[in-house]
């Protein structure tokens, strides 16, 4: 389902920030274009919170995931790549109806709008990275009883789920993400390409792993499966996934 959705995405680069501003001013966000009001959260799935256009702090120290992920990788990944998505988004939205909107609002409103591809890509990557850092934990965690039961119903065991997440994530061609989601009440493992995020396809994300090369190349070079096995087996934040599962 996601692959067909992703194949429709057109990564169309706009010629300038001005062209993005024109596109935003012409796009109808409910009554936004006429009244100047911000888009409402009615377009955002209920299980999500509200993410401001502000780079949040890392939930742990840069060296907390070593030796699986080095402090150098985390520092560059968070301090340069993640920060750049927020910086780019602020420039793209300056003076537009979405200048003060939440990331979720921006993602929903710009999704599958070719003239707003840059807006979507930066907003979705900012959101995906927020979610990624919280999907990892330096400490060993375990699913709640409710999530554990759902895992066993769908996959048989957490070990089988982990293998499925590694395999699916490793098979993503090029840049993207691997996700544990809820799809119509049932757990599923899916992958998305580039900046795509599950909630635009009505899937509720529980946790994610980043398979863009900047997430692992300094530590693992082209050995993406090694990065995934180590990360999934040692650092998934099951407390975070369990809290998300409770809200679906």
C-alpha positions in Angstrom: 0.0 0.0 0.0 2.7 2.4 1.0 4.9 1.6 -2.0 2.1 2.5 -4.4 1.6 5.8 -2.5 5.3 6.5 -2.5 5.6 5.9 -6.2 3.3 8.7 -6.9 5.5 11.2 -5.0 7.2 13.7 -7.3 10.3 15.2 -5.8 9.9 18.5 -7.7 12.4 21.1 -6.7 11.0 24.7 -6.7 13.1 27.3 -8.4 13.2 29.7 -5.5 11.7 30.4 -2.1 9.5 33.0 -3.8 7.9 30.3 -6.0 7.1 28.3 -2.9 5.5 31.3 -1.3 3.3 31.8 -4.4 2.3 28.2 -4.3 1.3 28.4 -0.6 -0.6 31.6 -1.1 -2.7 30.0 -3.9 -3.3 26.7 -2.1 -6.6 26.5 -0.2 -6.1 25.5 3.4 -9.8 25.4 4.3 -10.5 29.1 4.8 -6.9 30.1 5.3 -6.3 31.8 2.0 -9.4 34.0 2.5 -9.3 34.8 6.2 -5.6 34.3 7.2 -6.7 31.8 9.9 -4.4 28.9 10.6 -5.4 25.4 9.4 -7.2 23.4 12.1 -6.1 20.2 13.6 -9.1 18.4 12.2 -7.0 17.3 9.3 -4.4 15.7 11.6 -4.9 12.1 12.8 -6.1 12.0 16.4 -3.3 9.8 17.6 -0.7 12.4 16.9 0.3 15.3 19.1 1.2 18.8 18.0 4.8 19.4 17.0 6.0 23.0 16.8 8.5 24.1 14.2 11.3 24.0 16.7 14.2 21.5 16.9 13.6 19.6 20.1 16.6 18.6 22.3 18.0 15.1 22.0 16.4 12.9 24.6 19.8 11.6 25.7 23.5 12.5 25.3 25.2 12.2 21.9 27.3 9.3 23.2 24.4 7.4 24.8 23.9 4.9 22.0 27.6 3.9 21.7 29.0 1.6 20.6 26.0 0.9 18.3 25.8 4.4 17.0 28.8 6.7 17.7 28.6 10.2 19.2 30.1 11.5 16.0 27.2 10.1 14.0 24.6 11.3 16.4 26.2 14.8 16.5 26.3 15.2 12.8 22.9 13.5 12.2 21.1 15.6 14.8 23.2 18.8 14.7 23.5 19.2 11.0 20.9 17.0 9.1 18.0 17.3 11.5 18.6 21.0 12.2 18.8 21.8 8.5 15.3 20.5 7.9 13.9 22.9 10.4 16.1 25.8 9.1 15.0 25.1 5.5 11.3 24.9 6.6 11.5 28.3 8.3 12.8 29.8 5.1 10.2 28.2 2.9 7.3 29.2 5.1 8.3 32.7 6.0 5.3 35.0 5.3 3.0 32.2 4.3 -0.3 30.9 5.8 1.6 28.0 7.4 4.3 30.0 9.0 3.1 29.2 12.6 1.4 25.8 11.8 2.5 22.6 13.5 4.6 20.0 11.6 1.6 17.7 11.4 -0.6 20.4 9.8 2.1 21.3 7.3 2.7 17.6 6.3 -1.0 16.9 5.8 -1.6 20.1 3.8 1.5 19.8 1.5 1.3 16.0 1.0 1.0 15.1 -2.7 1.0 18.7 -3.8 3.8 18.9 -6.4 4.4 22.6 -6.0 4.9 22.1 -2.3 7.3 19.2 -2.5 10.1 21.1 -0.8 7.7 22.1 2.1 6.5 18.5 2.5 10.0 17.0 2.4 11.5 19.3 5.0 8.5 19.2 7.3 8.2 15.4 7.1 11.9 14.9 7.6 11.9 17.2 10.6 8.9 15.2 12.1 10.4 11.8 11.2 13.7 12.6 12.9 11.8 13.8 16.0 10.1 10.5 16.0 13.3 8.5 15.3 15.3 9.9 18.3 12.5 9.0 20.6 12.2 5.6 19.0 15.7 4.8 20.4 16.8 4.3 24.0 20.2 3.9 25.7 18.5 1.7 28.3 16.9 -1.7 27.7 13.1 -1.4 27.5 10.2 -3.8 27.1 6.8 -3.5 25.5 3.8 -3.0 27.8 1.6 -6.1 28.4 -0.9 -4.7 25.9 1.6 -4.2 23.1 3.4 -7.5 23.9 0.1 -9.3 23.4 -0.5 -7.5 20.1 3.1 -8.4 19.0 2.5 -12.1 19.8 -0.8 -12.2 18.0 0.7 -10.7 14.8 4.3 -11.9 14.8 4.5 -14.7 17.3 7.3 -13.0 19.3 9.3 -9.8 19.7 12.2 -11.6 18.1 10.2 -12.4 15.0 9.0 -8.8 14.9 12.6 -7.5 15.2 13.6 -9.7 12.3 10.7 -8.5 10.2 11.6 -4.8 11.0 15.3 -5.4 10.1 14.4 -7.2 6.8 11.8 -4.6 5.7 14.0 -1.7 6.6 17.1 -3.2 4.9 15.1 -3.7 1.7 14.2 -0.1 1.3 15.9 0.9 -2.0 17.7 4.2 -1.4 16.9 6.6 1.4 13.9 6.1 3.7 12.5 4.6 6.9 11.4 1.4 8.5 8.3 1.6 10.8 6.2 -0.4 13.2 2.7 0.9 12.7 -0.9 0.1 13.5 -3.0 -0.6 10.3 -6.7 -0.8 10.9 -6.2 -2.1 14.4 -3.4 -4.6 13.6 0.4 -4.2 13.9 2.4 -4.1 10.7 5.9 -3.4 9.6 6.3 -1.1 6.6 8.9 1.0 4.9 8.7 4.5 3.3 11.0 6.2 0.9 12.7 9.5 1.3 10.6 11.8 3.5 7.3 9.9 3.4 5.7 9.2 6.7 3.0 6.6 7.6 0.2 8.9 8.9 -0.4 10.4 5.5 -1.6 6.8 4.6 -3.7 6.6 7.7 -1.2 4.3 9.5 -0.4 5.0 13.1 3.4 5.0 13.7 4.7 3.4 16.9 8.4 3.6 16.3 10.9 4.0 13.4 14.4 3.3 12.3 16.2 5.6 9.9 17.8 4.1 6.8 19.1 7.2 5.2 22.9 6.8 4.8 23.7 9.7 7.1 22.1 7.6 10.0 24.8 4.9 9.8 27.5 5.5 7.1 30.2 6.8 9.4 29.9 3.7 11.6 28.9 1.0 9.2 29.7 2.3 5.7 27.5 0.2 3.3 26.6 -2.4 5.9 23.0 -1.2 6.5 21.8 -4.6 7.8 24.5 -4.6 10.5 23.4 -1.2 11.7 19.8 -2.3 11.7 20.4 -5.6 13.6 22.5 -3.8 16.3 20.0 -0.9 16.6 16.8 -3.0 16.6 18.2 -5.6 19.0 19.7 -3.2 21.5 18.1 0.2 21.4 14.4 0.2 20.4 12.4 2.3 22.8 9.5 0.0 23.6 8.3 2.3 26.3 7.8 5.0 23.6 6.1 2.5 21.3 3.8 1.3 24.1 2.7 4.8 24.9 2.0 5.4 21.2 0.0 2.2 21.0 -2.1 3.2 24.0 -3.2 6.4 22.1 -4.2 4.7 18.8 
